Each structure stands twice: as C-alpha cells, then as structure tokens.
C-alpha cells in the first residue's frame, strides 16, 4: 500500500491507499541512520525527516 522505497540515502513512497482505510501515518521510522515521518492518503504521500532526531 505504501510502496516505500530507498532512493539513494532517502525514502520515497508511491502509495495506493484504499478509501476504506483513508490515511496511513507513521512516525519515527529509522532508516539510513535517520528518523523519518511518512503519511499517505489515496495516491498522495510524503516522506520527510522527523524533527525528533
């Protein structure tokens, strides 16, 4: 559903979240020595560095 992929030393998402689920959000995902936040709604999403490093 999230299609989370590594791109260099960053994460990327190409989500496909069913309307029945609505939204998926994850915080404090550790990858590449950093902490990330992920949010996806339908076919839109973002991945960004967390402020909580």
RAFEN-V134786 format. One record per run of one state. SS is the DSSP state (helix for helix, strand for strand, loop for the rest). FROM is the first residue (numbers start at 0). TO is the last residue. Records with the same first field share a line. If there is no record, write none. Layout:
# RAFEN-V134786
SS=FROM-TO, FROM-TO
This chain:
# RAFEN-V134786
loop=0-2, 7-8, 13-21, 31-32, 41-42, 49-52
strand=3-6, 9-12, 22-30, 33-40, 43-48
